[in-house]
Amino acid sequence: RVVDRLLIMCLITHLGSCDEAGSQQLKTDVDLGCNFYVQAEVEDSSRMFVAVGYGFFVEMTHDEALRFIEKKTSQLTHKNLIVSDMFQMKVRISLCCEII
């Protein structure tokens, strides 16, 4: 999931640089579900809808979206570190129980 968010950050950065260059029109493929894609054309790519969780989307500028994704990525990284620490502790407890 962290890798996906980093890829999204790269995409948003690219969109922001395209907007600065004056090209706001964007052509893309949209997944309708079950890997069924259709072509779409976005006339104004200066704002985007970002999935914030639980099925909710918020309209954000590129800078706002980047800040949001950076914060989410740091939270996920922290969560992954905690899960890793918990797994290591569980392994140590299992080893101690086997030794006893």
Backbone atoms as SQL, in Angstrom:
CREATE TABLE atoms (id INTEGER PRIMARY KEY, chain TEXT, resi INTEGER, resn TEXT, atom TEXT, x REAL, y REAL, z REAL);
INSERT INTO atoms VALUES
  (1, 'A', 1, 'ARG', 'N', 0.817, -1.198, 0.000),
  (2, 'A', 1, 'ARG', 'CA', 0.000, 0.000, 0.000),
  (3, 'A', 1, 'ARG', 'C', 0.857, 1.256, 0.000),
  (4, 'A', 2, 'VAL', 'N', 1.992, 1.219, 0.710),
  (5, 'A', 2, 'VAL', 'CA', 2.861, 2.393, 0.739),
  (6, 'A', 2, 'VAL', 'C', 3.418, 2.659, -0.657),
  (7, 'A', 3, 'VAL', 'N', 3.770, 1.588, -1.376),
  (8, 'A', 3, 'VAL', 'CA', 4.302, 1.744, -2.727),
  (9, 'A', 3, 'VAL', 'C', 3.253, 2.375, -3.640),
  (10, 'A', 4, 'ASP', 'N', 1.993, 1.942, -3.491),
  (11, 'A', 4, 'ASP', 'CA', 0.912, 2.531, -4.288),
  (12, 'A', 4, 'ASP', 'C', 0.797, 4.026, -4.021),
  (13, 'A', 5, 'ARG', 'N', 0.908, 4.412, -2.773),
  (14, 'A', 5, 'ARG', 'CA', 0.790, 5.833, -2.431),
  (15, 'A', 5, 'ARG', 'C', 1.961, 6.631, -2.993),
  (16, 'A', 6, 'LEU', 'N', 3.154, 6.031, -3.025),
  (17, 'A', 6, 'LEU', 'CA', 4.300, 6.729, -3.608),
  (18, 'A', 6, 'LEU', 'C', 4.115, 6.907, -5.115),
  (19, 'A', 7, 'LEU', 'N', 3.551, 5.900, -5.771),
  (20, 'A', 7, 'LEU', 'CA', 3.266, 6.033, -7.199),
  (21, 'A', 7, 'LEU', 'C', 2.233, 7.126, -7.450),
  (22, 'A', 8, 'ILE', 'N', 1.238, 7.213, -6.584),
  (23, 'A', 8, 'ILE', 'CA', 0.212, 8.253, -6.712),
  (24, 'A', 8, 'ILE', 'C', 0.838, 9.628, -6.512),
  (25, 'A', 9, 'MET', 'N', 1.775, 9.744, -5.561),
  (26, 'A', 9, 'MET', 'CA', 2.449, 11.026, -5.344),
  (27, 'A', 9, 'MET', 'C', 3.211, 11.448, -6.595),
  (28, 'A', 10, 'CYS', 'N', 3.868, 10.486, -7.260),
  (29, 'A', 10, 'CYS', 'CA', 4.581, 10.805, -8.506),
  (30, 'A', 10, 'CYS', 'C', 3.606, 11.276, -9.582),
  (31, 'A', 11, 'LEU', 'N', 2.451, 10.620, -9.672),
  (32, 'A', 11, 'LEU', 'CA', 1.445, 11.007, -10.653),
  (33, 'A', 11, 'LEU', 'C', 0.929, 12.416, -10.385),
  (34, 'A', 12, 'ILE', 'N', 0.645, 12.728, -9.128),
  (35, 'A', 12, 'ILE', 'CA', 0.134, 14.054, -8.779),
  (36, 'A', 12, 'ILE', 'C', 1.183, 15.119, -9.073),
  (37, 'A', 13, 'THR', 'N', 2.444, 14.818, -8.773),
  (38, 'A', 13, 'THR', 'CA', 3.521, 15.756, -9.076),
  (39, 'A', 13, 'THR', 'C', 3.602, 16.003, -10.578),
  (40, 'A', 14, 'HIS', 'N', 3.458, 14.942, -11.370),
  (41, 'A', 14, 'HIS', 'CA', 3.472, 15.082, -12.827),
  (42, 'A', 14, 'HIS', 'C', 2.289, 15.925, -13.304),
  (43, 'A', 15, 'LEU', 'N', 1.110, 15.686, -12.736),
  (44, 'A', 15, 'LEU', 'CA', -0.064, 16.481, -13.110),
  (45, 'A', 15, 'LEU', 'C', 0.151, 17.953, -12.770),
  (46, 'A', 16, 'GLY', 'N', 0.753, 18.205, -11.607),
  (47, 'A', 16, 'GLY', 'CA', 1.031, 19.581, -11.208),
  (48, 'A', 16, 'GLY', 'C', 1.986, 20.266, -12.164),
  (49, 'A', 17, 'SER', 'N', 3.013, 19.537, -12.622),
  (50, 'A', 17, 'SER', 'CA', 3.959, 20.139, -13.571),
  (51, 'A', 17, 'SER', 'C', 3.296, 20.383, -14.923),
  (52, 'A', 18, 'CYS', 'N', 2.354, 19.516, -15.314),
  (53, 'A', 18, 'CYS', 'CA', 1.612, 19.735, -16.567),
  (54, 'A', 18, 'CYS', 'C', 0.739, 20.978, -16.454),
  (55, 'A', 19, 'ASP', 'N', 0.126, 21.193, -15.279),
  (56, 'A', 19, 'ASP', 'CA', -0.704, 22.382, -15.079),
  (57, 'A', 19, 'ASP', 'C', 0.133, 23.647, -15.146),
  (58, 'A', 20, 'GLU', 'N', 1.347, 23.586, -14.586),
  (59, 'A', 20, 'GLU', 'CA', 2.220, 24.757, -14.617),
  (60, 'A', 20, 'GLU', 'C', 2.639, 25.080, -16.043),
  (61, 'A', 21, 'ALA', 'N', 2.741, 24.036, -16.866),
  (62, 'A', 21, 'ALA', 'CA', 3.126, 24.247, -18.265),
  (63, 'A', 21, 'ALA', 'C', 1.960, 24.780, -19.092),
  (64, 'A', 22, 'GLY', 'N', 0.759, 24.791, -18.528),
  (65, 'A', 22, 'GLY', 'CA', -0.403, 25.346, -19.212),
  (66, 'A', 22, 'GLY', 'C', -1.307, 24.313, -19.837),
  (67, 'A', 23, 'SER', 'N', -0.994, 23.048, -19.692),
  (68, 'A', 23, 'SER', 'CA', -1.819, 21.985, -20.270),
  (69, 'A', 23, 'SER', 'C', -2.670, 21.359, -19.173),
  (70, 'A', 24, 'GLN', 'N', -3.950, 21.740, -19.111),
  (71, 'A', 24, 'GLN', 'CA', -4.829, 21.208, -18.078),
  (72, 'A', 24, 'GLN', 'C', -5.667, 20.042, -18.580),
  (73, 'A', 25, 'GLN', 'N', -5.670, 19.794, -19.874),
  (74, 'A', 25, 'GLN', 'CA', -6.462, 18.698, -20.426),
  (75, 'A', 25, 'GLN', 'C', -5.681, 17.399, -20.264),
  (76, 'A', 26, 'LEU', 'N', -6.391, 16.312, -19.944),
  (77, 'A', 26, 'LEU', 'CA', -5.758, 15.032, -19.651),
  (78, 'A', 26, 'LEU', 'C', -6.579, 13.908, -20.252),
  (79, 'A', 27, 'LYS', 'N', -5.906, 12.958, -20.891),
  (80, 'A', 27, 'LYS', 'CA', -6.569, 11.752, -21.376),
  (81, 'A', 27, 'LYS', 'C', -6.109, 10.595, -20.514),
  (82, 'A', 28, 'THR', 'N', -7.049, 9.735, -20.124),
  (83, 'A', 28, 'THR', 'CA', -6.732, 8.639, -19.219),
  (84, 'A', 28, 'THR', 'C', -7.677, 7.472, -19.454),
  (85, 'A', 29, 'ASP', 'N', -7.384, 6.350, -18.817),
  (86, 'A', 29, 'ASP', 'CA', -8.278, 5.199, -18.804),
  (87, 'A', 29, 'ASP', 'C', -8.889, 5.081, -17.413),
  (88, 'A', 30, 'VAL', 'N', -10.179, 4.793, -17.354),
  (89, 'A', 30, 'VAL', 'CA', -10.893, 4.681, -16.087),
  (90, 'A', 30, 'VAL', 'C', -11.369, 3.246, -15.922),
  (91, 'A', 31, 'ASP', 'N', -11.075, 2.661, -14.755),
  (92, 'A', 31, 'ASP', 'CA', -11.496, 1.294, -14.458),
  (93, 'A', 31, 'ASP', 'C', -12.942, 1.322, -13.967),
  (94, 'A', 32, 'LEU', 'N', -13.836, 0.683, -14.724),
  (95, 'A', 32, 'LEU', 'CA', -15.245, 0.618, -14.333),
  (96, 'A', 32, 'LEU', 'C', -15.530, -0.565, -13.417),
  (97, 'A', 33, 'GLY', 'N', -14.556, -1.408, -13.227),
  (98, 'A', 33, 'GLY', 'CA', -14.710, -2.596, -12.402),
  (99, 'A', 33, 'GLY', 'C', -14.417, -3.848, -13.212),
  (100, 'A', 34, 'CYS', 'N', -13.939, -4.867, -12.523),
  (101, 'A', 34, 'CYS', 'CA', -13.609, -6.149, -13.167),
  (102, 'A', 34, 'CYS', 'C', -12.622, -5.958, -14.315),
  (103, 'A', 35, 'ASN', 'N', -11.683, -5.032, -14.153),
  (104, 'A', 35, 'ASN', 'CA', -10.667, -4.729, -15.168),
  (105, 'A', 35, 'ASN', 'C', -11.266, -4.338, -16.516),
  (106, 'A', 36, 'PHE', 'N', -12.390, -3.654, -16.501),
  (107, 'A', 36, 'PHE', 'CA', -13.010, -3.132, -17.714),
  (108, 'A', 36, 'PHE', 'C', -12.724, -1.637, -17.752),
  (109, 'A', 37, 'TYR', 'N', -11.914, -1.213, -18.737),
  (110, 'A', 37, 'TYR', 'CA', -11.468, 0.175, -18.825),
  (111, 'A', 37, 'TYR', 'C', -12.127, 0.892, -19.998),
  (112, 'A', 38, 'VAL', 'N', -12.388, 2.173, -19.803),
  (113, 'A', 38, 'VAL', 'CA', -12.873, 3.032, -20.875),
  (114, 'A', 38, 'VAL', 'C', -11.975, 4.275, -20.912),
  (115, 'A', 39, 'GLN', 'N', -11.874, 4.873, -22.086),
  (116, 'A', 39, 'GLN', 'CA', -11.084, 6.087, -22.223),
  (117, 'A', 39, 'GLN', 'C', -11.890, 7.284, -21.729),
  (118, 'A', 40, 'ALA', 'N', -11.185, 8.187, -21.067),
  (119, 'A', 40, 'ALA', 'CA', -11.848, 9.386, -20.555),
  (120, 'A', 40, 'ALA', 'C', -10.962, 10.595, -20.837),
  (121, 'A', 41, 'GLU', 'N', -11.597, 11.742, -20.920),
  (122, 'A', 41, 'GLU', 'CA', -10.868, 12.991, -21.138),
  (123, 'A', 41, 'GLU', 'C', -11.268, 13.964, -20.036),
  (124, 'A', 42, 'VAL', 'N', -10.275, 14.459, -19.320),
  (125, 'A', 42, 'VAL', 'CA', -10.492, 15.408, -18.236),
  (126, 'A', 42, 'VAL', 'C', -10.152, 16.792, -18.774),
  (127, 'A', 43, 'GLU', 'N', -11.128, 17.691, -18.765),
  (128, 'A', 43, 'GLU', 'CA', -10.894, 19.023, -19.321),
  (129, 'A', 43, 'GLU', 'C', -10.105, 19.920, -18.379),
  (130, 'A', 44, 'ASP', 'N', -10.322, 19.783, -17.048),
  (131, 'A', 44, 'ASP', 'CA', -9.610, 20.609, -16.077),
  (132, 'A', 44, 'ASP', 'C', -9.021, 19.696, -15.015),
  (133, 'A', 45, 'SER', 'N', -7.710, 19.493, -15.073),
  (134, 'A', 45, 'SER', 'CA', -7.062, 18.588, -14.120),
  (135, 'A', 45, 'SER', 'C', -6.413, 19.340, -12.960),
  (136, 'A', 46, 'SER', 'N', -6.821, 20.581, -12.726),
  (137, 'A', 46, 'SER', 'CA', -6.225, 21.368, -11.643),
  (138, 'A', 46, 'SER', 'C', -6.703, 20.901, -10.271),
  (139, 'A', 47, 'ARG', 'N', -7.846, 20.240, -10.215),
  (140, 'A', 47, 'ARG', 'CA', -8.372, 19.708, -8.950),
  (141, 'A', 47, 'ARG', 'C', -8.703, 18.231, -9.164),
  (142, 'A', 48, 'MET', 'N', -8.664, 17.466, -8.083),
  (143, 'A', 48, 'MET', 'CA', -8.938, 16.034, -8.179),
  (144, 'A', 48, 'MET', 'C', -9.690, 15.571, -6.948),
  (145, 'A', 49, 'PHE', 'N', -10.353, 14.430, -7.077),
  (146, 'A', 49, 'PHE', 'CA', -11.041, 13.819, -5.955),
  (147, 'A', 49, 'PHE', 'C', -10.137, 12.739, -5.371),
  (148, 'A', 50, 'VAL', 'N', -9.913, 12.817, -4.056),
  (149, 'A', 50, 'VAL', 'CA', -9.018, 11.894, -3.368),
  (150, 'A', 50, 'VAL', 'C', -9.849, 11.035, -2.418),
  (151, 'A', 51, 'ALA', 'N', -9.651, 9.722, -2.492),
  (152, 'A', 51, 'ALA', 'CA', -10.336, 8.798, -1.584),
  (153, 'A', 51, 'ALA', 'C', -9.697, 8.928, -0.205),
  (154, 'A', 52, 'VAL', 'N', -10.487, 9.361, 0.777),
  (155, 'A', 52, 'VAL', 'CA', -9.960, 9.560, 2.127),
  (156, 'A', 52, 'VAL', 'C', -10.321, 8.409, 3.057),
  (157, 'A', 53, 'GLY', 'N', -11.101, 7.460, 2.585),
  (158, 'A', 53, 'GLY', 'CA', -11.445, 6.289, 3.388),
  (159, 'A', 53, 'GLY', 'C', -12.936, 6.165, 3.599),
  (160, 'A', 54, 'TYR', 'N', -13.355, 4.927, 3.840),
  (161, 'A', 54, 'TYR', 'CA', -14.761, 4.600, 4.094),
  (162, 'A', 54, 'TYR', 'C', -15.695, 5.049, 2.973),
  (163, 'A', 55, 'GLY', 'N', -15.171, 5.072, 1.737),
  (164, 'A', 55, 'GLY', 'CA', -15.999, 5.433, 0.592),
  (165, 'A', 55, 'GLY', 'C', -16.202, 6.923, 0.384),
  (166, 'A', 56, 'PHE', 'N', -15.484, 7.756, 1.136),
  (167, 'A', 56, 'PHE', 'CA', -15.612, 9.202, 1.003),
  (168, 'A', 56, 'PHE', 'C', -14.501, 9.757, 0.119),
  (169, 'A', 57, 'PHE', 'N', -14.851, 10.749, -0.701),
  (170, 'A', 57, 'PHE', 'CA', -13.895, 11.427, -1.569),
  (171, 'A', 57, 'PHE', 'C', -13.946, 12.910, -1.273),
  (172, 'A', 58, 'VAL', 'N', -12.781, 13.563, -1.325),
  (173, 'A', 58, 'VAL', 'CA', -12.677, 14.993, -1.067),
  (174, 'A', 58, 'VAL', 'C', -11.985, 15.638, -2.266),
  (175, 'A', 59, 'GLU', 'N', -12.537, 16.754, -2.739),
  (176, 'A', 59, 'GLU', 'CA', -11.919, 17.476, -3.842),
  (177, 'A', 59, 'GLU', 'C', -10.751, 18.292, -3.312),
  (178, 'A', 60, 'MET', 'N', -9.571, 18.101, -3.916),
  (179, 'A', 60, 'MET', 'CA', -8.361, 18.774, -3.451),
  (180, 'A', 60, 'MET', 'C', -7.563, 19.310, -4.632),
  (181, 'A', 61, 'THR', 'N', -6.727, 20.305, -4.343),
  (182, 'A', 61, 'THR', 'CA', -5.751, 20.755, -5.331),
  (183, 'A', 61, 'THR', 'C', -4.581, 19.778, -5.299),
  (184, 'A', 62, 'HIS', 'N', -3.641, 19.932, -6.203),
  (185, 'A', 62, 'HIS', 'CA', -2.493, 19.031, -6.248),
  (186, 'A', 62, 'HIS', 'C', -1.671, 19.119, -4.967),
  (187, 'A', 63, 'ASP', 'N', -1.441, 20.344, -4.476),
  (188, 'A', 63, 'ASP', 'CA', -0.651, 20.511, -3.252),
  (189, 'A', 63, 'ASP', 'C', -1.340, 19.875, -2.044),
  (190, 'A', 64, 'GLU', 'N', -2.654, 20.082, -1.936),
  (191, 'A', 64, 'GLU', 'CA', -3.397, 19.476, -0.828),
  (192, 'A', 64, 'GLU', 'C', -3.353, 17.951, -0.900),
  (193, 'A', 65, 'ALA', 'N', -3.490, 17.414, -2.116),
  (194, 'A', 65, 'ALA', 'CA', -3.454, 15.961, -2.288),
  (195, 'A', 65, 'ALA', 'C', -2.083, 15.411, -1.924),
  (196, 'A', 66, 'LEU', 'N', -1.018, 16.098, -2.320),
  (197, 'A', 66, 'LEU', 'CA', 0.330, 15.642, -1.971),
  (198, 'A', 66, 'LEU', 'C', 0.546, 15.634, -0.464),
  (199, 'A', 67, 'ARG', 'N', 0.100, 16.694, 0.211),
  (200, 'A', 67, 'ARG', 'CA', 0.237, 16.746, 1.678),
  (201, 'A', 67, 'ARG', 'C', -0.550, 15.627, 2.338),
  (202, 'A', 68, 'PHE', 'N', -1.772, 15.376, 1.843),
  (203, 'A', 68, 'PHE', 'CA', -2.606, 14.321, 2.410),
  (204, 'A', 68, 'PHE', 'C', -1.943, 12.952, 2.233),
  (205, 'A', 69, 'ILE', 'N', -1.433, 12.692, 1.027),
  (206, 'A', 69, 'ILE', 'CA', -0.825, 11.387, 0.757),
  (207, 'A', 69, 'ILE', 'C', 0.474, 11.215, 1.543),
  (208, 'A', 70, 'GLU', 'N', 1.251, 12.276, 1.692),
  (209, 'A', 70, 'GLU', 'CA', 2.470, 12.196, 2.505),
  (210, 'A', 70, 'GLU', 'C', 2.125, 11.842, 3.948),
  (211, 'A', 71, 'LYS', 'N', 1.069, 12.460, 4.480),
  (212, 'A', 71, 'LYS', 'CA', 0.665, 12.174, 5.852),
  (213, 'A', 71, 'LYS', 'C', 0.180, 10.732, 5.976),
  (214, 'A', 72, 'LYS', 'N', -0.644, 10.271, 5.019),
  (215, 'A', 72, 'LYS', 'CA', -1.143, 8.898, 5.041),
  (216, 'A', 72, 'LYS', 'C', 0.000, 7.892, 4.919),
  (217, 'A', 73, 'THR', 'N', 0.984, 8.198, 4.069),
  (218, 'A', 73, 'THR', 'CA', 2.130, 7.308, 3.880),
  (219, 'A', 73, 'THR', 'C', 2.934, 7.192, 5.167),
  (220, 'A', 74, 'SER', 'N', 3.149, 8.307, 5.849),
  (221, 'A', 74, 'SER', 'CA', 3.897, 8.249, 7.107),
  (222, 'A', 74, 'SER', 'C', 3.124, 7.468, 8.162),
  (223, 'A', 75, 'GLN', 'N', 1.799, 7.604, 8.188),
  (224, 'A', 75, 'GLN', 'CA', 0.991, 6.829, 9.134),
  (225, 'A', 75, 'GLN', 'C', 1.073, 5.331, 8.834),
  (226, 'A', 76, 'LEU', 'N', 1.003, 4.969, 7.543),
  (227, 'A', 76, 'LEU', 'CA', 1.098, 3.560, 7.168),
  (228, 'A', 76, 'LEU', 'C', 2.482, 2.993, 7.473),
  (229, 'A', 77, 'THR', 'N', 3.516, 3.786, 7.239),
  (230, 'A', 77, 'THR', 'CA', 4.873, 3.339, 7.546),
  (231, 'A', 77, 'THR', 'C', 5.020, 3.101, 9.036),
  (232, 'A', 78, 'HIS', 'N', 4.494, 4.013, 9.843),
  (233, 'A', 78, 'HIS', 'CA', 4.545, 3.856, 11.300),
  (234, 'A', 78, 'HIS', 'C', 3.776, 2.604, 11.729),
  (235, 'A', 79, 'LYS', 'N', 2.604, 2.399, 11.133),
  (236, 'A', 79, 'LYS', 'CA', 1.799, 1.223, 11.460),
  (237, 'A', 79, 'LYS', 'C', 2.543, -0.059, 11.092),
  (238, 'A', 80, 'ASN', 'N', 3.211, -0.070, 9.936),
  (239, 'A', 80, 'ASN', 'CA', 3.974, -1.243, 9.517),
  (240, 'A', 80, 'ASN', 'C', 5.119, -1.529, 10.482),
  (241, 'A', 81, 'LEU', 'N', 5.766, -0.484, 11.004),
  (242, 'A', 81, 'LEU', 'CA', 6.837, -0.673, 11.975),
  (243, 'A', 81, 'LEU', 'C', 6.304, -1.279, 13.263),
  (244, 'A', 82, 'ILE', 'N', 5.135, -0.823, 13.696),
  (245, 'A', 82, 'ILE', 'CA', 4.532, -1.364, 14.917),
  (246, 'A', 82, 'ILE', 'C', 4.184, -2.834, 14.731),
  (247, 'A', 83, 'VAL', 'N', 3.595, -3.177, 13.589),
  (248, 'A', 83, 'VAL', 'CA', 3.238, -4.581, 13.314),
  (249, 'A', 83, 'VAL', 'C', 4.495, -5.437, 13.264),
  (250, 'A', 84, 'SER', 'N', 5.555, -4.923, 12.670),
  (251, 'A', 84, 'SER', 'CA', 6.819, -5.659, 12.602),
  (252, 'A', 84, 'SER', 'C', 7.386, -5.890, 13.999),
  (253, 'A', 85, 'ASP', 'N', 7.337, -4.863, 14.849),
  (254, 'A', 85, 'ASP', 'CA', 7.806, -5.010, 16.230),
  (255, 'A', 85, 'ASP', 'C', 6.971, -6.032, 16.988),
  (256, 'A', 86, 'MET', 'N', 5.653, -6.007, 16.765),
  (257, 'A', 86, 'MET', 'CA', 4.780, -6.972, 17.441),
  (258, 'A', 86, 'MET', 'C', 5.110, -8.391, 16.993),
  (259, 'A', 87, 'PHE', 'N', 5.367, -8.586, 15.708),
  (260, 'A', 87, 'PHE', 'CA', 5.704, -9.908, 15.195),
  (261, 'A', 87, 'PHE', 'C', 7.020, -10.397, 15.801),
  (262, 'A', 88, 'GLN', 'N', 8.025, -9.522, 15.882),
  (263, 'A', 88, 'GLN', 'CA', 9.304, -9.911, 16.483),
  (264, 'A', 88, 'GLN', 'C', 9.141, -10.285, 17.943),
  (265, 'A', 89, 'MET', 'N', 8.295, -9.541, 18.669),
  (266, 'A', 89, 'MET', 'CA', 8.061, -9.853, 20.070),
  (267, 'A', 89, 'MET', 'C', 7.362, -11.204, 20.203),
  (268, 'A', 90, 'LYS', 'N', 6.416, -11.489, 19.326),
  (269, 'A', 90, 'LYS', 'CA', 5.711, -12.765, 19.364),
  (270, 'A', 90, 'LYS', 'C', 6.674, -13.919, 19.109),
  (271, 'A', 91, 'VAL', 'N', 7.596, -13.735, 18.182),
  (272, 'A', 91, 'VAL', 'CA', 8.599, -14.766, 17.895),
  (273, 'A', 91, 'VAL', 'C', 9.479, -14.995, 19.112),
  (274, 'A', 92, 'ARG', 'N', 9.902, -13.921, 19.770),
  (275, 'A', 92, 'ARG', 'CA', 10.750, -14.060, 20.960),
  (276, 'A', 92, 'ARG', 'C', 10.013, -14.781, 22.086),
  (277, 'A', 93, 'ILE', 'N', 8.734, -14.464, 22.259),
  (278, 'A', 93, 'ILE', 'CA', 7.942, -15.141, 23.294),
  (279, 'A', 93, 'ILE', 'C', 7.821, -16.621, 22.980),
  (280, 'A', 94, 'SER', 'N', 7.591, -16.949, 21.711),
  (281, 'A', 94, 'SER', 'CA', 7.481, -18.356, 21.304),
  (282, 'A', 94, 'SER', 'C', 8.788, -19.086, 21.570),
  (283, 'A', 95, 'LEU', 'N', 9.921, -18.450, 21.260),
  (284, 'A', 95, 'LEU', 'CA', 11.209, -19.078, 21.508),
  (285, 'A', 95, 'LEU', 'C', 11.438, -19.296, 22.997),
  (286, 'A', 96, 'CYS', 'N', 11.078, -18.328, 23.824),
  (287, 'A', 96, 'CYS', 'CA', 11.232, -18.452, 25.271),
  (288, 'A', 96, 'CYS', 'C', 10.368, -19.585, 25.802),
  (289, 'A', 97, 'CYS', 'N', 9.161, -19.708, 25.287),
  (290, 'A', 97, 'CYS', 'CA', 8.276, -20.780, 25.743),
  (291, 'A', 97, 'CYS', 'C', 8.839, -22.155, 25.367),
  (292, 'A', 98, 'GLU', 'N', 9.449, -22.250, 24.194),
  (293, 'A', 98, 'GLU', 'CA', 10.029, -23.526, 23.768),
  (294, 'A', 98, 'GLU', 'C', 11.245, -23.875, 24.620),
  (295, 'A', 99, 'ILE', 'N', 12.028, -22.862, 25.007),
  (296, 'A', 99, 'ILE', 'CA', 13.199, -23.112, 25.822),
  (297, 'A', 99, 'ILE', 'C', 12.814, -23.600, 27.205),
  (298, 'A', 100, 'ILE', 'N', 11.755, -23.044, 27.764),
  (299, 'A', 100, 'ILE', 'CA', 11.315, -23.421, 29.106),
  (300, 'A', 100, 'ILE', 'C', 10.725, -24.788, 29.027);
